[in-house]
């Protein structure tokens, strides 16, 4: 209905054999072109797994190959869900860059190890130029990687104008929800109201919805913000009159 829309990403495991991963990706790309509710393709599983590390660049080449066969497919890849100490330093140098520059990802899930990548400033500029959105998963990153507070790169992305969206990662594992993720972001990083509002809109603007669907839901969000801001303004006036 007008209040709820469901779209999904299909995915493969990054810790399977190369043949199984490629077969799964081929099926995922094909399915994304046949079912309108499948709007994107992802690769999931522990990025620090032995197979995932060994085959990471091969997986990016698989995405690049299939993207040529299915140019309309949209890619949102988990990349950079790593931290110093979790893997040897050499594995922190290129995962985000490869996901964007080889595979062609339009969204990056996590992106935590950005500071350890080769030429991070140039990579950040490229992410901004290409409008690659970073999915920020605060609960997941704190629980799995031990990265939180000032150590989390969300502030780095925001400072450099890289679009970010607030995400909940795997709610079945972390037992959280999107409201809690926004609460954590607001309480920890103290964004301005305008900055927070922009990030809420990013969830629509950088989604894989069709353009007419985006316009519809941006208009609905406009109405909700107008109502909320009007209620807050009236409350502020009421409280001011009571003083």
C-alpha positions as CSV (number, residue, x, y, z in Angstrom):
1,X,0.0,0.0,0.0
2,X,1.0,3.6,0.1
3,X,2.7,3.2,3.5
4,X,4.8,0.1,2.8
5,X,6.9,-1.2,-0.1
6,X,9.0,-4.3,-0.2
7,X,11.9,-5.0,-2.5
8,X,14.7,-7.5,-2.1
9,X,18.3,-8.2,-3.0
10,X,19.3,-11.7,-4.0
11,X,22.8,-12.9,-3.0
12,X,25.4,-15.6,-2.9
13,X,27.9,-16.7,-0.3
14,X,31.4,-15.5,-0.6
15,X,32.7,-18.6,1.2
16,X,31.6,-21.2,-1.4
17,X,33.7,-22.9,-4.1
18,X,34.4,-20.7,-7.2
19,X,32.0,-22.8,-9.4
20,X,29.2,-22.6,-6.9
21,X,29.6,-18.9,-6.4
22,X,29.6,-18.2,-10.1
23,X,26.5,-20.4,-10.7
24,X,24.7,-18.6,-7.9
25,X,25.7,-15.2,-9.2
26,X,24.5,-16.2,-12.7
27,X,21.2,-17.2,-11.3
28,X,21.0,-14.0,-9.3
29,X,21.7,-11.7,-12.2
30,X,19.1,-13.6,-14.4
31,X,16.5,-13.5,-11.6
32,X,17.0,-9.8,-11.1
33,X,15.9,-9.2,-14.7
34,X,12.8,-11.4,-14.5
35,X,11.3,-10.5,-11.2
36,X,10.6,-6.7,-10.5
37,X,10.7,-7.3,-6.7
38,X,14.4,-8.3,-7.0
39,X,16.1,-5.0,-7.4
40,X,19.8,-5.8,-6.5
41,X,22.5,-8.4,-6.2
42,X,24.8,-8.8,-3.2
43,X,27.5,-11.1,-1.9
44,X,27.4,-12.0,1.8
45,X,29.1,-14.0,4.5
46,X,32.2,-13.3,6.7
47,X,34.6,-11.2,4.5
48,X,37.5,-12.4,6.7
49,X,36.8,-16.1,5.9
50,X,39.6,-18.0,4.3
51,X,37.8,-18.6,1.1
52,X,36.4,-15.1,1.0
53,X,39.9,-13.6,1.3
54,X,41.4,-16.0,-1.2
55,X,38.8,-15.5,-3.9
56,X,37.9,-11.9,-3.3
57,X,39.4,-10.5,-6.5
58,X,38.0,-13.4,-8.4
59,X,34.5,-12.7,-7.1
60,X,34.8,-9.0,-8.3
61,X,35.8,-10.3,-11.7
62,X,32.7,-12.5,-11.7
63,X,30.5,-9.5,-11.0
64,X,32.3,-7.5,-13.7
65,X,31.8,-10.3,-16.3
66,X,28.1,-10.8,-15.5
67,X,27.4,-7.0,-15.3
68,X,28.4,-6.9,-19.0
69,X,25.9,-9.6,-19.8
70,X,23.2,-7.9,-17.6
71,X,24.0,-4.2,-17.7
72,X,20.7,-3.3,-16.1
73,X,21.5,-5.2,-12.9
74,X,22.1,-3.2,-9.8
75,X,24.9,-4.1,-7.3
76,X,25.1,-3.5,-3.6
77,X,28.2,-5.3,-2.3
78,X,29.3,-5.9,1.3
79,X,32.9,-4.7,1.2
80,X,35.4,-3.5,3.8
81,X,33.8,-5.3,6.7
82,X,37.2,-5.8,8.1
83,X,39.5,-4.3,10.8
84,X,43.1,-4.3,11.7
85,X,43.8,-7.4,13.7
86,X,41.0,-9.4,12.2
87,X,43.0,-10.1,9.0
88,X,46.6,-9.6,7.9
89,X,47.2,-5.9,6.9
90,X,47.5,-6.7,3.2
91,X,43.8,-7.7,3.0
92,X,42.7,-4.2,4.1
93,X,44.2,-2.5,1.0
94,X,41.7,-2.9,-1.8
95,X,38.3,-4.5,-1.0
96,X,36.2,-1.3,-1.2
97,X,38.1,-0.1,-4.3
98,X,37.7,-3.4,-6.1
99,X,34.0,-3.6,-5.3
100,X,33.5,-0.1,-6.9
101,X,36.1,0.0,-9.7
102,X,36.0,-3.7,-10.8
103,X,32.6,-5.0,-9.9
104,X,30.7,-1.7,-10.4
105,X,29.0,-1.6,-7.0
106,X,26.6,1.3,-6.6
107,X,26.2,0.7,-2.8
108,X,28.8,-0.5,-0.3
109,X,27.7,-2.4,2.8
110,X,29.9,-1.5,5.8
111,X,33.0,0.1,4.2
112,X,34.7,0.1,7.6
113,X,38.3,-0.3,6.5
114,X,38.3,2.7,4.2
115,X,41.2,4.3,6.1
116,X,43.5,1.3,5.4
117,X,42.8,1.2,1.7
118,X,45.5,2.3,-0.8
119,X,45.2,6.0,-1.4
120,X,42.1,6.4,0.8
121,X,41.7,10.1,0.0
122,X,41.5,9.4,-3.7
123,X,39.1,6.5,-3.1
124,X,36.8,8.7,-1.0
125,X,36.8,11.4,-3.8
126,X,35.9,8.6,-6.3
127,X,33.0,7.4,-4.0
128,X,31.6,10.9,-3.8
129,X,32.0,11.5,-7.6
130,X,30.2,8.3,-8.4
131,X,27.5,8.8,-5.8
132,X,28.3,5.4,-4.2
133,X,26.2,5.1,-1.1
134,X,27.7,3.6,2.1
135,X,25.4,1.5,4.2
136,X,26.3,2.3,7.9
137,X,25.7,-0.6,10.2
138,X,26.6,0.6,13.7
139,X,25.4,-2.3,15.8
140,X,26.9,-4.9,13.5
141,X,30.2,-3.1,13.3
142,X,30.5,-2.8,17.0
143,X,29.6,-6.4,17.7
144,X,31.6,-8.1,14.9
145,X,34.5,-5.8,14.4
146,X,34.7,-3.9,17.7
147,X,34.5,-0.6,15.7
148,X,32.4,2.1,17.3
149,X,32.3,5.7,18.5
150,X,35.1,7.9,17.1
151,X,36.8,4.9,15.5
152,X,33.9,4.4,13.1
153,X,34.4,5.9,9.6
154,X,30.9,7.3,9.4
155,X,32.3,10.7,10.4
156,X,35.0,10.4,7.7
157,X,32.4,9.7,5.0
158,X,30.2,12.6,6.1
159,X,33.0,15.1,6.3
160,X,33.9,14.3,2.7
161,X,30.4,14.4,1.3
162,X,30.1,10.6,0.6
163,X,26.4,9.7,0.7
164,X,25.5,7.4,3.6
165,X,22.4,5.5,4.6
166,X,21.6,4.0,8.0
167,X,21.2,0.3,7.8
168,X,20.5,-2.5,10.3
169,X,22.5,-5.3,8.7
170,X,21.2,-8.8,9.8
171,X,18.5,-8.1,12.4
172,X,18.1,-11.8,12.9
173,X,21.6,-11.9,14.4
174,X,21.8,-8.6,16.2
175,X,18.2,-8.4,17.3
176,X,18.0,-4.7,16.6
177,X,15.9,-2.5,14.2
178,X,16.3,0.5,12.1
179,X,14.9,2.9,14.8
180,X,17.7,1.8,17.2
181,X,20.3,2.3,14.5
182,X,19.1,5.9,14.0
183,X,19.1,6.4,17.8
184,X,22.7,5.2,18.0
185,X,23.8,7.4,15.2
186,X,22.1,10.5,16.6
187,X,23.2,10.0,20.2
188,X,26.8,9.1,19.3
189,X,27.6,11.5,16.5
190,X,25.3,14.4,17.3
191,X,24.4,15.3,13.6
192,X,22.5,18.5,12.9
193,X,18.8,18.1,12.2
194,X,19.4,19.0,8.5
195,X,22.1,16.4,8.3
196,X,20.0,13.7,9.9
197,X,17.1,14.6,7.6
198,X,19.3,14.4,4.5
199,X,20.4,10.9,5.6
200,X,16.8,9.8,5.9
201,X,16.1,11.0,2.3
202,X,19.2,9.2,1.2
203,X,17.5,5.9,2.0
204,X,15.1,6.7,-0.9
205,X,17.4,8.6,-3.2
206,X,20.1,5.9,-3.2
207,X,17.8,3.0,-3.2
208,X,17.2,0.7,-6.2
209,X,13.6,1.7,-6.6
210,X,12.4,3.0,-10.0
211,X,12.5,6.7,-10.5
212,X,8.7,7.1,-10.4
213,X,8.7,5.1,-7.1
214,X,11.4,7.3,-5.7
215,X,9.5,10.5,-6.5
216,X,6.3,9.0,-5.0
217,X,8.1,8.1,-1.7
218,X,10.1,11.3,-1.5
219,X,6.7,13.2,-1.8
220,X,5.3,11.0,1.0
221,X,8.3,11.7,3.2
222,X,8.0,15.4,2.5
223,X,4.5,15.3,4.0
224,X,5.6,13.3,7.0
225,X,8.4,15.8,7.8
226,X,6.1,18.8,7.3
227,X,3.7,17.3,9.8
228,X,6.4,16.4,12.3
229,X,8.1,19.8,12.0
230,X,4.7,21.6,12.4
231,X,3.9,19.6,15.5
232,X,7.3,20.3,17.0
233,X,7.0,24.1,16.2
234,X,3.6,24.2,17.9
235,X,5.0,22.4,20.9
236,X,7.9,24.8,21.2
237,X,5.5,27.8,21.0
238,X,3.3,26.2,23.7
239,X,6.3,25.7,26.0
240,X,7.6,29.2,25.4
241,X,4.2,30.6,26.4
242,X,4.2,28.7,29.6
243,X,7.5,30.2,30.8
